């Protein structure tokens, strides 16, 4: 269109300046301009069609590559789920079976039977969690609600026993916290209490959740305390909190023992 306009301006200017050239020259100029414009338009159209075809081809190749990547990812996720089920599921099942047998021993006192019952109950809960998470890993529907802040009291009760007393305090409305953040708070508390049982030599642990403009979780104990030693548990806590845009701190508690503290945004509840 621009070339055609320039051509017409040139022809008109020429014949205004040299009117004696006649109609034959004018007709020839018009034909030449239209011919040049037609070829230029066809060339431009061919370029546009070629670029569009290349673009569509690139999109098709990208979609195919993404589809293949998803298929490979699904295959790998299924393999991991099977391995976890076969290895961890089998081991926990054995623990639950032996705990049930120990609870039924005639010469076991009440404290021993209570300990075996705690082991069995915790093992069955772990199997349920494992089964639920493996279903999600394989892309299946969620078969039961994931635990959150409202289940922290049950977590504390399941861990409490002769060796360790766990107190749980929740200040605020758990419903104001998104499900994802609620699960993160629960898992952090679960891992922190597991560390208390394994490493702290404590007799008491306190889990405190405060829900306001954000969520804070504090887990303290009256154990040996001291600086934290890097390990999978604390590293996993840090990664889980960071995934939700929060921050975490480990170390000596204000009154001795060990403290795990983290802060997370409420997240979206919609």
N, C-alpha and C positions, 0 to 999 in steps of 0.2 A: 504494500500500500504506500509506504514512504517512497520507494523507488518510482512507482507509477506517478505519484504526485510531483516528484522532482522532474520526471520526464515531461509531463504535461507543462509544467512551468517553463521548462527549457524550450519546448516547441512553440508555445505561445510567444515567448520573448523573441524567439528567432523570427517568426513571421510578422510580429509587430515591427521589428527592425528592418526586415527584408520582405516587404509585401509582394514584390515582383516575382518571387520564386514560383508562385502558382499553386493550383489545387493538387496537381499530381505529386509534387514534393510533399505537400501537407498530408495527403492520403498515405503516402509511403511512410512518413514519420509516425502517423497514428498507428499503422499496422505494426511497425517495428516496436513501438512502445508497448502495445498490447501483447505482442508475441513475447517480448522480454519479460513483461510482468507475469504472463501465464507460466513461462518456464521457471521464473523465480518462485512463484507460488507453489508450483508442483514440487520444486526442490525443497522448499520449506515444509510442505506437507509431508513429504517423504522423511525428512529429518524428524519431525514430530512423531510420526507413526513409528519410526525406528526406535526413538527414545522411549516411547510408551511401551513398545514390545519388550525392550530391554528391561524397563522398570518392572513390568509384570513378570518377566522371567526371573528377575532377582527376588521378587516377592515370593514366587512359587518355590524357588530353591531354598529361601530362608524358612518358609513354612515347613518344607520337607525336612530340613535339618533340625528344626525345633521339634517336629513330631518324632524323629528318630532319637533325639536326645531325651525326650520324655519317656519313650519306650525303654531306652537303656536305663534311665533313672528308676522307672517302675520295676524293672527286672532286678536292679541292684537293691532297691528297698525291700522287695519280696525276699531276696536272698538273706539280707540282714535280719529281717523279721524271723525267718525260719531258723537261722543260727541262734538268735537270742532265745527263741522259744525252746529249741532243743537243749541249749546249754544251761541258761539261767532257769528256765521253767522246770527242767528236770531236777536241778539241784535244790530249788526251793520246795518242790514237791516232796523230795526225799526228807528234807528238814521237817515239813509239816507232818508227814507220816510218822516219823520217829518221835516228834513231840507229842502226837496223839497217843502213841504207844507208851511213852514215858508217863503221861498223865494218868494212864490206867494201871500203873504198877501198884500192886497191893501194899508194898512197903514204903511208898512215897508219902511224905508228910504233906500237910496242907500247903505250906510255902512252896515246896517242890512242885506239887501239882499246879499251883497258880502260875509258877514260872513256865512250866510246859504249856499251859493254856495260853499264856501271853505269846510264847513263841509260835504256837499253832495259829492263833488269831492274826498275828502280824504277818506270818507267812501266807495265809490265805488272802489277806488284803493285798500283799505284794503281788501275788499271782493274778488277782483281779485287775490291779493297776497295769501289770505287764500285758495281760490279755487285751485290755482296752487300748493301750498305747501301740501294741503290735497291729491291732485292727486299723488304727489311724495311719500307721506307717505303711500298711498295705493299701491304703486308700479306701478302706471300708467305712461304713457309717459309725458314728460314735454311739456305743451301746449303753453307756451310763455317763452321768455327769461327772466331769473332772472335779477333784477336791479343790476347795478354796478356803478363804478366811473363816467361813462358817464352820468348817470341819476341823479347825485347829484344836478345839477343845477335845474332840474325839482322838486326835493324834496324841495330844498330851496324855490322855487317859490310857491309851494303848501302850505308851512308853513307861508310864509311872509304875513303880513296883517297890519291892523292898530296897533295892539298891539306889533308886533315883526317884525323887518326887518332882513332878513337873506341874507348874502353875501356868495357866494361860489367861491373859487379860486382853480383851479387845475393846478399844474405846472408839466409838464411831459406828457408822452404818456400813456393813460389808456390801450392801447393795449398791453403794456409790462407786464401787471399784469394778473395773471391767473384768470379765471372766479370765482373760489372759493374765492380767496382773495378779488376780486372786490366786490362780494356780502357781504363779511364780513365788508369791509370798508363802504359800503352803509348802512348796518344795524347798525353799530356802530354810524355813523353820525345820522341816523334816531332816534335811542334811545337817543343819547345825546341831540338832538334838542327837542325831546319830554320832556325830563327832564327840559330843559330851559323853555318851555311853562308852565310846571306844577309847578315848584318850584322856579325858579330864580328871577321872577319879573323883567325880563330884557326887554329892548327895542331894543337891537341889538344883533345879534349873527354872528359869523364868522366861516365858515368851510374852512379849508385850507388843501389841499392834495398836497404832494410833492412826485414825483415818480423819483427815481434815481436807486441806487443799491438795494433799499428797498422802501417800501411805508410808509410814515408817514401821519397821520391824526391828525389835531388839531381842536377842536371845543371850542370856547371861547364865553363868553357873558359879558355884562356889568351889570349883576344883583347883587344880594346880596353877592354871593361868600361864603367863609367860608369853613371849612372842610367838606368833603363829608359824607353823612349819608348812611350806608349800606342799600341796597335795591335790589329788583329783577333786576331793570334796570342796575345798575352799575355792579352787580354780573354777569348778563348775558353778558355784554360787556367784562368783564375780561375773562369769559369762552370762548367766541367766539374768542377772540384774541389769547388766549393760545392754542386753538385747531389748529391754523395755525402756531404755533411756534413763536408768537410775544410777545410783552410786552405792558403794559398799565399803565398809571398814571392818577390819579384824584386829584383835589384839587384847591386851590386858584390860579387864573390866575396871570400873571406877572403884569397886570395893574388893578387888582381887578376882581370881577366877579368869575366865575367858569371855569375851563379848563379840558377838556378830551383830553388826548394825547395818541396815540398808534403808535406802529411801527410793521410792518409785512414784511415778506419776499415777494418777487415778486411772488413766486410759479412757477409752470410749466405751460406754455401756450400751450404745445404740446397736 
